Amino acid sequence: MFIKTSAVFPLRDIEVVLSPMKTPVVPKASPETLPELVTYLTPFAPLFRRSTSRESVERYLTGLLTDLPRKNCDTIATAVAGTSTERLQHLLTDATWEPQALDQQRVTILVAQSPPQGLLVLDDTGLPKQGRSSVGVARQYSGTLGKVANCQVVVSAHYVADEPTSRAPVHWPLSARLYLPEAWATAHARRAKVHVPSEVPFQTKPELALALVDQARAWGVPFAYVVADAGYGDNPTFLQGLDDRPVAYVVGISSTFGVRLPEEVHTAVLVRPSRPRGRGQPQKPRPAPLYAAKAVLDALPEDRWQPITWREHADVVLRKQFVAVRVHWATGGAQFSTSHQRVATGPEGWLLGERPRPGERGEVKWYYSNLPADTPLQRLVELAHSRWPIEQFYEDAKGECGLDHYQGRRWDGLHRHLALVMLAYSFLARQRWTPANTAGFSPSGERPSFPAVHRQVLVWLFQDVVLWLIATNQIAHFRPRRI
């Protein structure tokens, strides 16, 4: 009697039939390195002082590229030959290498292979965690989960080629940093227990994002614009940081985002404060009126709204109505003087509104950009909708490369895992750039071609295992399923 199963292999696309009276075995990936992976990892070898560390990197990446449902040191050591849980844990916590140096080397290589004009997309993602002992874990809002939950939050930057109408622009991750909540940052004993470096201060997520902008510049990433969602766009400190650098940007904002009208800002500057009679301090100058973004756009005539198509492919057409008006981003009402710390008036820029066309359903959205006054509305719309590759990265890195599978508790271990996941993701992304894999990622909700590349890597990875099981009479026969 034959026992038919497809659960013996992590690879879903091979159907295995075990020989009678044989004990099922858990196959391991071949100890031989995938040739494409050897070539890919060669430039990174000097970053690891010991040969054992270099071998563990290759084995860890091999594990991240398998079809395991969970990808941590234990499960990878079980499925991948030539390593052990102890060796992989040593790679993540005790071996001598710097994850930021690995990121920098990877980025340097990718920059040389990417278009010279790009965007830098900033965002964060939640990594669900149980308990309270893992570094940075707390009850906090996670955009991934859409609610407050027990999780870690990682802020990252992503390069995207400036090809806003393309459904498959070149894109890859730059680097990622763990957000350390203030309760963690000020708890010295707690920090020491999970090896948070003493020089790491408390930084908000927008401050971490600005640090990634500086890092991208230092590493020579060719970006001309920064793009982010309302979690960053609503933060005046973040906008001021971008204005001070300076860098062009398009960011999402909320309906209550504060703005001032250019003509009223100009008038307020010309108004001289009145002097009171007798004794008393002269009246301090007041800022121009402060308005909410929604109120400004709602007051515009209907004929100002224009239908704009920013991307179309096959039968998918992305089109809505848009309007843009010149404003200053601003904070602080007229009850404060212009010198008050709550009052700020940024440079003149664009307030962009988006709504569904008549008869269609969809969200109303708002954006702010510091692009110059002669920027076409079409360009503003295209840049505002160029964030999707980082969301696709989070989805695929979690689903295919184990981004949220790290089970350790330490600061260094988590950042090393993040660097290795980005290394694995970039390997698969480069496979996608080849002429045989031009379908790319889809911004319209369809499943992209990334898993197809992933499955091809798995076929390479496990073919030696199948042949070994046949040779040792563990398998009576096998039939490849159609992919």
C-alpha positions as CSV (number, residue, x, y, z in Angstrom):
1,M,0.0,0.0,0.0
2,F,1.3,3.4,-0.9
3,I,1.1,6.5,1.4
4,K,0.5,9.6,-0.7
5,T,1.5,12.9,0.8
6,S,2.6,16.4,-0.2
7,A,3.6,17.4,3.3
8,V,7.0,15.8,3.3
9,F,8.5,18.6,1.4
10,P,8.3,22.3,2.3
11,L,8.1,22.7,-1.5
12,R,4.4,22.7,-2.4
13,D,4.9,22.0,-6.1
14,I,6.2,18.4,-5.7
15,E,3.9,15.5,-4.9
16,V,5.7,12.7,-3.2
17,V,4.7,9.0,-2.8
18,L,6.6,7.2,-0.1
19,S,7.7,3.5,-0.5
20,P,5.8,1.0,1.7
21,M,7.0,0.4,5.2
22,K,9.4,3.3,5.1
23,T,9.5,5.9,7.9
24,P,8.9,9.4,6.5
25,V,11.9,11.6,6.8
26,V,12.1,15.4,6.9
27,P,14.3,16.2,3.9
28,K,17.0,18.8,4.1
29,A,18.0,21.3,1.4
30,S,21.2,20.2,-0.3
31,P,24.5,21.1,1.4
32,E,25.6,22.3,-2.0
33,T,25.1,26.1,-2.4
34,L,22.8,27.4,-5.1
35,P,25.2,28.7,-7.8
36,E,23.3,31.9,-8.3
37,L,23.5,32.5,-4.5
38,V,27.2,32.0,-4.5
39,T,27.7,34.6,-7.1
40,Y,25.4,37.0,-5.4
41,L,27.1,36.7,-2.0
42,T,30.7,37.0,-3.2
43,P,31.0,40.8,-2.8
44,F,29.8,40.5,0.8
45,A,32.3,37.9,2.0
46,P,34.9,40.5,3.2
47,L,32.3,41.8,5.8
48,F,32.5,38.5,7.7
49,R,35.9,37.8,9.3
50,R,35.4,34.1,9.9
51,S,34.6,31.4,7.2
52,T,32.1,29.9,9.6
53,S,30.1,33.2,9.6
54,R,30.2,33.3,5.8
55,E,28.9,29.8,5.6
56,S,26.1,30.6,8.1
57,V,25.1,33.6,6.1
58,E,24.6,31.4,3.0
59,R,22.7,28.8,5.0
60,Y,20.5,31.4,6.7
61,L,19.7,33.0,3.3
62,T,19.0,29.5,1.9
63,G,16.5,29.0,4.7
64,L,14.9,32.4,4.1
65,L,14.4,31.4,0.4
66,T,12.7,28.1,1.3
67,D,9.0,27.5,1.5
68,L,9.0,27.0,5.3
69,P,5.9,28.5,7.0
70,R,8.1,29.9,9.8
71,K,11.7,31.0,9.2
72,N,13.8,31.2,12.4
73,C,17.0,29.5,13.5
74,D,15.3,26.3,14.7
75,T,13.2,25.7,11.6
76,I,16.0,26.7,9.2
77,A,18.4,24.4,10.9
78,T,15.9,21.6,10.6
79,A,15.3,22.1,6.9
80,V,18.8,23.2,5.6
81,A,21.7,20.8,5.7
82,G,25.2,21.8,6.9
83,T,24.2,24.1,9.8
84,S,22.6,24.0,13.2
85,T,20.5,26.2,15.4
86,E,23.5,27.1,17.5
87,R,25.5,28.3,14.4
88,L,22.6,30.4,13.1
89,Q,22.0,32.0,16.5
90,H,25.7,32.7,16.8
91,L,25.5,34.5,13.4
92,L,22.7,36.7,14.7
93,T,24.1,37.6,18.2
94,D,27.8,36.9,18.7
95,A,29.6,36.8,15.3
96,T,31.7,39.8,14.3
97,W,29.9,41.7,11.6
98,E,27.9,44.9,11.3
99,P,24.4,44.9,9.8
100,Q,24.7,48.5,8.7
101,A,27.9,47.7,6.8
102,L,26.0,44.8,5.0
103,D,23.2,47.2,4.1
104,Q,25.7,49.8,2.8
105,Q,27.5,47.3,0.6
106,R,24.2,45.9,-0.8
107,V,22.9,49.4,-1.5
108,T,26.2,50.4,-3.2
109,I,25.9,47.4,-5.6
110,L,22.2,48.1,-6.2
111,V,22.7,51.8,-6.9
112,A,25.1,50.8,-9.7
113,Q,22.5,48.6,-11.2
114,S,19.5,51.0,-10.9
115,P,18.2,54.0,-12.8
116,P,20.0,57.2,-11.8
117,Q,16.8,59.0,-10.9
118,G,14.6,57.8,-8.1
119,L,12.4,58.4,-5.1
120,L,13.0,57.6,-1.4
121,V,9.9,56.1,0.2
122,L,9.6,56.1,4.0
123,D,7.3,54.0,6.0
124,D,7.0,51.6,9.0
125,T,5.6,48.2,9.6
126,G,4.5,46.3,12.7
127,L,5.9,42.9,13.7
128,P,3.4,41.2,16.1
129,K,5.0,39.9,19.3
130,Q,3.8,38.2,22.4
131,G,5.2,39.0,25.9
132,R,7.1,42.0,27.0
133,S,10.8,40.9,26.9
134,S,11.6,41.3,23.2
135,V,13.4,44.6,22.4
136,G,11.0,47.5,21.7
137,V,7.8,45.4,22.0
138,A,4.9,47.4,23.4
139,R,1.2,48.0,22.9
140,Q,1.3,50.5,20.1
141,Y,-0.4,51.3,16.8
142,S,0.5,49.1,13.9
143,G,-0.5,50.2,10.4
144,T,-0.1,46.5,9.3
145,L,-2.7,45.4,11.8
146,G,-4.7,48.5,11.6
147,K,-5.0,48.8,15.4
148,V,-3.1,49.1,18.7
149,A,-1.5,45.7,19.5
150,N,1.5,44.1,21.1
151,C,4.2,44.5,18.5
152,Q,7.6,45.9,17.4
153,V,7.6,48.8,14.9
154,V,10.3,49.0,12.3
155,V,10.9,52.2,10.2
156,S,12.5,51.6,6.8
157,A,13.5,53.5,3.6
158,H,13.0,52.1,0.1
159,Y,14.4,53.2,-3.2
160,V,12.0,53.3,-6.1
161,A,13.0,54.3,-9.7
162,D,11.3,57.5,-10.8
163,E,8.9,55.7,-13.2
164,P,5.5,56.5,-11.7
165,T,3.5,55.2,-14.6
166,S,5.2,51.8,-14.7
167,R,3.7,48.8,-13.0
168,A,7.1,47.3,-12.5
169,P,9.6,50.0,-11.5
170,V,13.0,48.9,-10.1
171,H,12.8,49.1,-6.3
172,W,14.7,47.7,-3.3
173,P,15.0,48.3,0.5
174,L,17.6,50.6,1.8
175,S,17.8,49.9,5.5
176,A,15.5,49.5,8.6
177,R,15.6,50.7,12.2
178,L,13.6,49.6,15.2
179,Y,11.5,52.2,16.9
180,L,12.3,52.1,20.6
181,P,9.3,53.4,22.6
182,E,10.1,56.0,25.3
183,A,9.3,53.5,28.0
184,W,12.0,51.3,26.6
185,A,14.5,54.1,25.9
186,T,14.5,55.4,29.5
187,A,14.6,52.0,31.2
188,H,18.4,51.3,31.5
189,A,18.1,47.9,33.1
190,R,15.7,46.8,30.4
191,R,17.9,48.2,27.6
192,A,20.9,46.4,29.0
193,K,19.1,43.0,29.1
194,V,18.4,43.1,25.4
195,H,21.8,44.7,24.4
196,V,20.5,48.1,23.2
197,P,23.7,50.2,22.7
198,S,24.1,53.0,25.2
199,E,24.4,55.6,22.4
200,V,20.9,54.8,21.0
201,P,18.6,57.7,22.2
202,F,14.9,57.9,22.1
203,Q,13.8,58.9,18.6
204,T,10.3,59.3,17.3
205,K,9.4,57.5,14.1
206,P,9.7,60.7,12.0
207,E,13.1,61.3,13.5
208,L,14.2,57.8,12.5
209,A,12.8,58.5,9.0
210,L,14.9,61.7,8.8
211,A,18.0,59.7,9.9
212,L,17.3,57.3,7.0
213,V,17.1,60.2,4.6
214,D,20.6,61.3,5.8
215,Q,21.9,57.8,5.5
216,A,20.6,57.5,1.9
217,R,22.4,60.6,0.9
218,A,25.6,59.4,2.6
219,W,25.4,56.1,0.7
220,G,24.9,57.9,-2.7
221,V,21.3,56.7,-3.3
222,P,20.1,58.7,-6.3
223,F,16.8,60.1,-5.1
224,A,15.3,63.5,-5.9
225,Y,12.0,63.2,-3.9
226,V,10.9,61.8,-0.5
227,V,7.5,60.2,-0.3
228,A,5.7,59.2,2.9
229,D,2.2,58.7,4.3
230,A,0.2,60.8,6.7
231,G,1.9,59.2,9.7
232,Y,4.9,61.3,8.7
233,G,3.3,64.1,6.7
234,D,1.2,65.3,9.7
235,N,4.3,65.8,11.8
236,P,5.6,69.4,11.6
237,T,9.1,68.4,12.9
238,F,9.4,66.0,10.0
239,L,8.4,68.5,7.4
240,Q,10.7,71.1,8.9
241,G,13.5,68.5,8.8
242,L,12.9,67.9,5.1
243,D,12.7,71.7,4.4
244,D,16.0,72.3,6.3
245,R,18.0,69.6,4.4
246,P,16.5,70.6,1.8
247,V,14.7,67.9,-0.2
248,A,11.6,67.8,-2.3
249,Y,8.7,65.8,-1.0
250,V,5.1,64.7,-1.4
251,V,3.5,63.4,1.8
252,G,0.1,62.2,2.8
253,I,-1.8,64.4,5.3
254,S,-5.0,64.2,7.3
255,S,-8.1,66.4,6.8
256,T,-7.1,68.6,9.8
257,F,-3.6,69.4,8.5
258,G,-3.0,73.1,9.1
259,V,-2.3,75.5,6.3
260,R,-2.1,79.2,5.6
261,L,-2.9,81.0,2.4
262,P,0.1,82.7,0.7
263,E,-1.7,86.1,0.2
264,E,-2.7,86.2,3.9
265,V,0.8,85.2,5.0
266,H,2.2,88.1,2.9
267,T,-0.3,90.6,4.4
268,A,0.4,89.5,8.0
269,V,4.1,90.2,7.5
270,L,3.3,93.8,6.4
271,V,1.0,94.5,9.4
272,R,2.7,96.4,12.2
273,P,1.6,95.7,15.8
274,S,-0.2,98.5,17.4
275,R,1.3,100.2,20.5
276,P,-0.9,100.5,23.6
277,R,-1.4,103.9,25.2
278,G,0.7,104.6,28.3
279,R,2.6,101.7,29.9
280,G,2.6,98.2,28.7
281,Q,4.3,95.9,26.2
282,P,3.7,96.5,22.5
283,Q,1.4,94.0,20.9
284,K,3.3,91.1,19.4
285,P,2.7,90.3,15.7
286,R,0.2,87.6,15.0
287,P,0.3,84.9,12.3
288,A,-2.0,84.7,9.3
289,P,-5.2,82.7,9.9
290,L,-4.9,78.9,10.1
291,Y,-7.1,76.6,8.1
292,A,-7.7,72.9,7.9
293,A,-6.7,71.3,4.6
294,K,-10.3,69.9,4.1
295,A,-11.9,73.3,4.6
296,V,-9.6,74.9,2.0
297,L,-10.3,72.4,-0.6
298,D,-14.1,72.2,0.1
299,A,-14.3,75.9,-0.6
300,L,-12.9,75.6,-4.1
301,P,-15.3,75.7,-7.1
302,E,-16.3,72.3,-8.5
303,D,-14.8,73.1,-11.9
304,R,-11.4,73.2,-10.3
305,W,-11.4,69.4,-9.8
306,Q,-9.9,67.5,-12.7
307,P,-10.0,63.8,-13.7
308,I,-6.4,62.4,-13.7
309,T,-5.2,58.9,-14.7
310,W,-1.9,58.1,-13.1
311,R,-1.4,54.5,-14.1
312,E,-3.1,52.0,-16.4
313,H,-2.3,48.4,-17.4
314,A,-4.4,46.0,-19.4
315,D,-8.0,46.5,-18.0
316,V,-6.8,48.2,-14.8
317,V,-7.2,52.0,-15.0
318,L,-6.3,54.1,-11.9
319,R,-8.2,57.4,-12.2
320,K,-9.8,59.9,-9.8
321,Q,-10.5,63.6,-9.5
322,F,-7.8,65.9,-8.2
323,V,-7.3,69.6,-7.3
324,A,-4.2,71.5,-6.1
325,V,-3.8,74.9,-4.6
326,R,-0.8,76.8,-3.3
327,V,-0.5,77.1,0.6
328,H,2.0,77.1,3.4
329,W,2.0,74.2,5.9
330,A,1.5,75.7,9.3
331,T,0.8,75.3,13.0
332,G,-0.5,77.6,15.8
333,G,-3.6,79.8,15.7
334,A,-4.0,83.5,15.9
335,Q,-4.1,83.4,19.7
336,F,-0.4,82.9,19.7
337,S,2.2,85.4,18.5
338,T,4.5,84.6,15.6
339,S,7.4,84.1,18.0
340,H,5.5,81.4,20.0
341,Q,7.0,77.9,19.9
342,R,3.6,76.5,18.7
343,V,3.6,78.7,15.7
344,A,5.3,77.7,12.5
345,T,4.8,78.6,8.9
346,G,6.6,76.5,6.3
347,P,7.6,77.4,2.8
348,E,5.0,77.7,0.1
349,G,3.9,74.4,-1.4
350,W,1.0,72.5,-2.9
351,L,-2.1,71.2,-1.1
352,L,-3.4,68.3,-3.2
353,G,-6.9,66.8,-2.9
354,E,-8.1,63.5,-4.2
355,R,-11.7,62.1,-4.4
356,P,-13.5,59.5,-6.4
357,R,-15.2,60.5,-9.7
358,P,-19.0,61.1,-9.6
359,G,-20.8,57.8,-9.3
360,E,-17.8,55.9,-8.0
361,R,-16.8,54.9,-4.5
362,G,-13.5,55.6,-2.8
363,E,-11.7,57.5,-0.1
364,V,-11.1,61.2,0.0
365,K,-7.4,61.9,0.5
366,W,-5.1,64.9,1.0
367,Y,-1.4,65.5,0.3
368,Y,1.1,68.2,0.8
369,S,4.2,68.9,-1.4
370,N,6.9,71.5,-1.4
371,L,7.4,71.2,-5.2
372,P,7.6,74.5,-7.1
373,A,4.7,76.5,-8.4
374,D,5.2,75.4,-12.0
375,T,4.8,71.6,-11.2
376,P,2.0,70.1,-13.3
377,L,-1.0,68.5,-11.5
378,Q,-0.2,65.2,-13.3
379,R,3.2,65.1,-11.8
380,L,1.9,65.8,-8.3
381,V,-0.6,63.0,-8.6
382,E,2.0,60.5,-9.9
383,L,4.4,61.2,-7.1
384,A,1.6,61.0,-4.5
385,H,0.8,57.5,-5.7
386,S,4.4,56.1,-5.8
387,R,4.4,54.6,-2.3
388,W,3.0,51.2,-3.2
389,P,6.4,49.5,-3.7
390,I,7.3,49.7,0.0
391,E,3.9,48.3,0.9
392,Q,4.6,45.5,-1.6
393,F,8.0,45.0,0.0
394,Y,6.5,44.6,3.5
395,E,4.0,42.1,2.2
396,D,6.4,40.0,0.2
397,A,9.3,40.2,2.7
398,K,7.0,38.9,5.4
399,G,5.4,36.2,3.2
400,E,8.5,35.1,1.3
401,C,11.6,36.0,3.3
402,G,10.5,35.7,7.0
403,L,10.7,39.5,7.8
404,D,8.4,39.0,10.9
405,H,9.7,35.5,11.9
406,Y,12.6,36.5,14.2
407,Q,12.1,35.0,17.6
408,G,15.1,36.4,19.5
409,R,14.8,39.3,22.0
410,R,18.0,41.2,21.4
411,W,18.6,44.5,19.6
412,D,21.6,43.3,17.6
413,G,19.9,40.0,16.7
414,L,16.8,41.8,15.3
415,H,18.8,44.3,13.2
416,R,21.0,41.5,11.8
417,H,17.9,39.5,10.9
418,L,16.5,42.6,9.1
419,A,19.7,43.1,7.2
420,L,19.8,39.4,6.1
421,V,16.1,39.5,5.1
422,M,16.8,42.6,2.9
423,L,19.8,40.8,1.4
424,A,17.5,37.8,0.5
425,Y,14.8,40.0,-0.8
426,S,17.3,42.0,-3.0
427,F,18.5,38.6,-4.4
428,L,15.0,37.8,-5.5
429,A,14.4,41.3,-6.8
430,R,17.5,41.1,-9.0
431,Q,16.1,37.9,-10.4
432,R,12.9,39.8,-11.3
433,W,14.9,42.4,-13.2
434,T,16.2,39.8,-15.7
435,P,14.6,39.7,-19.1
436,A,12.8,36.5,-18.3
437,N,11.0,38.1,-15.4
438,T,9.6,41.4,-16.6
439,A,6.1,41.1,-15.2
440,G,7.0,42.9,-12.1
441,F,5.0,43.9,-9.0
442,S,1.5,45.1,-9.4
443,P,0.1,48.2,-7.6
444,S,-3.5,47.2,-8.5
445,G,-4.1,44.4,-6.0
446,E,-3.2,41.5,-8.3
447,R,-0.6,39.0,-7.0
448,P,2.8,40.0,-8.5
449,S,5.4,37.7,-10.2
450,F,7.6,37.6,-7.1
451,P,6.3,34.2,-5.9
452,A,7.1,32.8,-9.4
453,V,10.7,33.7,-9.0
454,H,10.6,32.3,-5.4
455,R,9.2,29.0,-6.7
456,Q,12.0,28.8,-9.3
457,V,14.6,29.2,-6.6
458,L,12.9,26.5,-4.6
459,V,13.0,24.1,-7.5
460,W,16.7,24.7,-7.8
461,L,17.1,24.3,-4.1
462,F,15.2,21.0,-3.6
463,Q,15.9,19.1,-6.8
464,D,19.0,17.4,-5.2
465,V,16.9,16.4,-2.2
466,V,14.3,14.6,-4.4
467,L,17.1,12.8,-6.4
468,W,18.7,11.7,-3.1
469,L,15.5,10.3,-1.7
470,I,14.9,8.4,-4.9
471,A,18.4,7.0,-4.8
472,T,18.1,5.9,-1.2
473,N,14.7,4.3,-2.0
474,Q,12.8,6.7,0.3
475,I,10.5,7.6,-2.6
476,A,8.8,5.2,-5.0
477,H,8.1,7.9,-7.5
478,F,7.2,11.6,-7.7
479,R,5.2,13.7,-10.0
480,P,5.8,17.5,-10.4
481,R,2.6,19.5,-10.2
482,R,2.0,22.1,-12.8
483,I,2.9,25.6,-11.4
